[in-house]
Amino acid sequence: MSENYDVVIAGAGPAGAQCARDLAQREYDVLVLEAEPEAQFPRQSNKSTAGTFASMTGAFGIPDDVVMHYTDEVVLESPNEHFVQHQPGAVLEFADFKRWLVAEGREHGAEYRFDARVNNPITENGEVVGVRYAGDEEVYGDIVVDATGPAAPLAKKLGVCDLKRENQAVGIEWEMEGVELDHPDFADLSEAMMLRLDHRYAPGGYSWIFHTGGDTAKVGLCYIQNESYQRYGDTSKSIDDHLTHWLETDPRFANAERIADKQQHRGSAHIQMPADLSTDNFMAIGDTVPTIDPLWGEGIHKCMESARAAAITADRCLMGSERDTSADAMAIYDDLWHARVAPDMRTRLTMTQLLYLAPNERYDRLMDDLNRMDVDTLSDANDGSIRGLSKLVHLDDLPLLARFAKQRLTE
């Protein structure tokens, strides 16, 4: 006999596990299929820097015991300037955080199967009704959710997701000790999360130092192999080489070294508009339909919010005697995603892409602009407000804007 669930979720990352947690609390029959073996989880998928803010930890009840360190400030650096904003945050121990989410879901009744890689949707009359996993195993659900991130085996085959390689950002991170967080030549990074815009180290992207207590920090960088990477980077170097170059030339790392028993983190995400978000009986969540915070680069909160929007949608579609999981009914998720998860997404994405195209000297001027703006204006700009963004644009940005427009037309 075939197995049937209210909701089948592919992927036990922050989005998939949070969606399962919410739905299990509403007493739905939920199954989560995760590719990794449980004994190793989440070794292969321990890929996030896991910096977030109080708005996320409070909204989702994140406990202290999965937080490596609480921070007080966010710092943005350019090659010669910096900007500091008071913004309480938390650097999570990502593996512990993921295991906690799984335990929370199980406590409320969600079922998990590990070593269960999802490979194909099962369709009837053109609509998804279940999934195949772990080779030829099958399971059915009224609603299927793809939370596998960029792999997106279900969303791609259902035509919901169209992630482009040229929009893929790659990242690498080490956990280090002996970092001089209060170096006299830089902003004080004690109790801070820092993002640096500097093409010398991360061409077409950014690097970071997230304080994790004492003299330890998460240190890494990411970039897209975009026009800025081609213009400012060294294409003969790997991402490991770029990180090594930063560590060898930034004096804050003069006495730093990798923490021996800590795993190196590698990951990827896409910076692009989503194609679609849902269809009949189906939703794609988390990094499967990517979004990014332009200035702060925060991603976990977005994943969790998309999970909650999907759970609300599933609850709406499944409650009552007449279940309706048609594309029209599932489109509630699309509305919630654009209203709550990534409002003004296109404007925010444009801001992100422009940031990566700008030369280093423009980053210095950006820091000056940010330092003279009030908090509300900065918040408006980060949220995609045209009024807020206009205060960051100058007349001599016209060549940059023209180059960006040409790139967009080529795409």
N, C-alpha and C positions, 0 to 999 in steps of 0.2 A: 504494500500500500504506500502511496506517496505521502510525504510529510507536508503539512500545510501550516503556515503561520500567518498572523496578521501582518507582520512586517519582517522582511529579511534584509539585513544590512551587510554589505560587503566592506570590511575594513574596521579595525578596532583602534584607530587613531582618535585624537580628541573629538573630531566631528562624529564619527561612527559610534564611539562609546558614549558620548553625551546624548546623541539621539536615542540610543538604546536605553540609557538611564532615564530620560524623560518619559519615554513610552512605557517602560516597565513600571514606573511610578503610577501611570494611568491604567495599569493592569492589562495591557495588551500582551499578546504572545509574540515575543520578539526573539529572533535568532540572529546572532552576529557571527560571521564567517571571517576568520583571520588567517592570513597566509603563514605567519610565523608559528613555529612550535611553541607551546606554552612555556616550556622550561627555559627557553631562550628569550621570550618576549620581554621587552621590545629591543633586542640587540640590533637587529637589522634595520628597524624603523626608528631608532633613537637618533633623530636627525635634527631636532629643533634646538635653537638657542634658548627658547622657552622664557623669554622675557615678556612680561605682561604688566598690566596696570591694575590698580585697586578696583576699577570698574568691573573687571572680569572676575577677580578672585571673590569679590563680594556677591556679584550676581549669580555665580555658580557654586558658591559655598566651598571654595577650595581650602583645604585644611593646611595648617602651618607645617605639618610634617612632610609635605611634598615641596616645600619652599626652601631653596638653598640659602637665599638671602633676600631681605627686604631692602629696597633702595628708596632714596628720597628725591632724586633728580634725574632728569634726562639731559644729556649733553650732546649737542651737534658740533662737530669739528669740521673745519676746512683746512687747507694746508697751513694757513697762518692765523686763523681766527677761530673763535668758538662762541657758542650760544648755550646758556644754561637756563633750564626751566624747572621750577619745583613741580614735580609730578610723582607722587608715591607709586612705587611699582614693586614687582616681585620677580626674582629669577628662579624659575622652577627647576627642580631635578626632574627632567622630562620623563625618564624611565619610570620613576616612582609615581609621577602624575598619571601616566597612562595606565599603570597597574591599579592605581586607586580608582580611576574611572571604571575599569572593568569590574573591580570588586563591588563598587557602588551599584552598577547595573545588575550584577548577579544577586546582590542582597535583595533587590526589588523584584527578582524573578526573570530577568533576561537570561537567555541561554547563549553560551559561547562555545564555538568549536574552533580549535586551533589546528594548525597544519592543514588548513582548508582553503587553499587559494582558489578564488573564484575565477573562472576562465570564460564563461559564455552566458548570455541570457537565454532563458527558455521562452519562446514566443508562441502564441496561438492567435491566428487571424491578425498578425502584425503587431500584437500587444505583448509586452513582457508579463509573464505569469510566474516566473521562478528563475533559478540560476543553476548552472552546473559548476561543481567545484571539486577539487582534489581528484582531477581526472574525469571520471564519469559519474560521480555522485550527483544527485538531484534533490532540490528542495523547492517548495512552492510558497508563494506569499501573495496576499492581496495587494501589498505594496512592496516594491523592491527599491532599495536605496544604495547608490554607489558612493562610498566614502573612502575609496582607495587612493585618492590623490592623483598625481599626474598619470599614473598607469591607466586608470579609468577604463577597465576592460568592458564594463557594461555600458557606460555612457557613450563611449566611442562607437560601439557596435549598434547602439540604438539611435545614433545620429544626434545625440543631445550635446555632446562635447566635441570640440574641435581645437585641441591644444596644439599650438604651432611650435616646432623645435626652435625657430628663430626667436621666440618669446620666452624661452626657458632660461631661468637664472640658476646657476650652480653655486653651491656654497661649501665651505669647509670650516671646521672649528676645532680648536684644542682647548682643553682646560689646563690652565697654567698656574704656577705658584712663583713667588718672587717678583711679581709685577709691581713696579713703582707707580702706584696709583695717584700719588700727590707729587708728581715731578714738577719742579719750578718752571719749566718751559711750557707747561700745558695746563689745561683746566684740571681742577681737583676732581678725580673720579672716585674718591672714596664715597661709598653709598650712592653710586650712580650707574646708569646704563648709558653708554656712549656710542654714537654712530658717527663715522668719519667719511666725508665726501672728499676723495682725493684719488685722482686717476693714476698717481704713481704706484699706488698699492692695490686699488680695486678699480681698474678701468671699466667704465660702464656699470658701476655698482657702488658698494660702500663696504667699509670694514667696521668692526665693533670691538669694544671692551665692555663686558658686563661684570661688575664687581660681584663676587660670590662669597665675600667674607675674608677678613685678614688680608693677606697679600695675594689672594687667589682671584682669578677671573676667567670667564669664558672669552676667548679671543678668536676672531675669525673674519672672513670676508666672503662676499658673493658678488657676482657680476653676470650680466648677459653678454654674449658674444655679439654685441650690436655695433653700430657705427662708432660709438665712443671707444669700445674695446679695440676696434680696428685702428682708430685714430691715435689713441693714447697708449694702448697696451703693447705688449710684446707677445705676438701670437706663437712664438716658439716656446713660451713658458707655459707650464701647466698651472692650474689653480694652486697646487701645493707650492710651486716655485714663487708665485705671487705672495703667498702668506709668509714663506721663508724670508723673502726680501723685506717685508714689513718688519718681521721680528728681528732681522739683523740690522736694520737702520733706524728704528725708533728707539730712543734711549730708555723708554719706559720698560723695555724688555731686556736691558743689558744683563741683568742677573736672573732673568726668568727662565724657567724650564717647564716642560710638560709634566703634568702630574702622572706618575708612572702607571697607576692602576686605573686611569680614566680612559675610556674609549674615545677615539677620534670620531667626530660627527661629520657626516657628509649628507647633503640633501639637495633638493631642487624644487623649484616652484615656477609658475608661469605668471608673467605680467602681461595680461591682455584682457579684453572684454570677453565675458562668457558668450558662447553661441546661444545655447538654451539652458534651461534649468530643470525642466520636467517634461513629462509626457504621460500618456496613459499608464497608470499604475506605477509610476517611476519618478524618483527625484535624485539629483546629483548634489552632493554637499561637500563642504570643506574645500580642500585644495583641488578637487575635481572641477570646481567652477571658481577659479582663483580670484582673489582680490588682495589688495595690499594697502596699508596705511602709508601715504606718500612721505611724510616727514619722519614718522617714528618706526616704520617698518614692522609693526606688530601684526602677527598673523593668527595666533592661537585664539584670541578673542573672536575674530571673524569666523573661524571654523566653528567655534562653540555656538555663536549666534546663528549660523546657518543650520546647525544641528537642531537648535531649539525651534527655528522657523519650520523645519521639516517635521518635527514632532507635533507642533501645533496643527500643521496641515493634515498629517495623518490622523490625528484625533478628530478633526473636523470631518474628514472623509469617511471615517470608519464608525463614527458614533451613530446610534439610532438603528432602526430595523432595516433601512434601505441604504446599504453602503454604496457610495459613489466615488470611484477612483478613476473616473474619466480624465482626459487631459484638461478639460475645462475646470473640473473640481480641483485637480492637482495644481492648477495655476495660482491658487491661493499662495503657494510657496513662492512663486515668482514675485508676487506682489510684496510679500513679507521680506523677501531677500532685497529687493530694490529699496524698500522703505526703511528697513532696520539694519540689515547687514552691510550694505554698500550703497548708501544714498549718494546721488550725484557721481556714480561710478565713472562715467566717461570723463568728467572733468578731473576727477582725482587721478585717473589713469594718465591723462594728458600731463598733469603736473608731475607725476612720477617719471614719465618718459623724458620730459624736458629736463628734469634734474640730472638724469644720467647723461644727457647730451651736452650739458653745459661744461665749459672749460674750467680749470681749477681756479683761475682768477675770478670767475663769476661766483664760485662757491664762497670765496672770501667776502664778496659784496653781499651775498645772501645772508651771511652771518651778521653783517652790519645792519641789514634790513630787519632781520628778526629781533635784534637787540633793541631797535627803536620802536618796534610794534608793541601794542598792548596785548594782553593775554587773549582777550576776546577776538581781536582781529586775527591773531595767529590761529586760534581755534577755528575760526570761519574759513581761513585759507586751507587748513588741513582737511576740513570737511567738504571742500570743493566749491566754496562760495566765490562767485566771480568778483564780488566786491573785495573780499579779502585777498584773492589772488592778484587783483589789479595793483595792489600796493607793493607787490614783489616784482613787478615788471617795469623795466626802464626802456627808454628810447633806444639805447644802444643794444638792446636785446633783439632788435629786428633781424639781424643776420641769423641768430640762433633760431628764432621763430620761423624764418624762411626755410632754414635747413630742416627743421622739424616738419614743416608742411610738405616739403619735397619728399621726405622719408615716408610720411603718411600716404601720399599719393602713390608712391612706389608700392607700398603694402596693399 
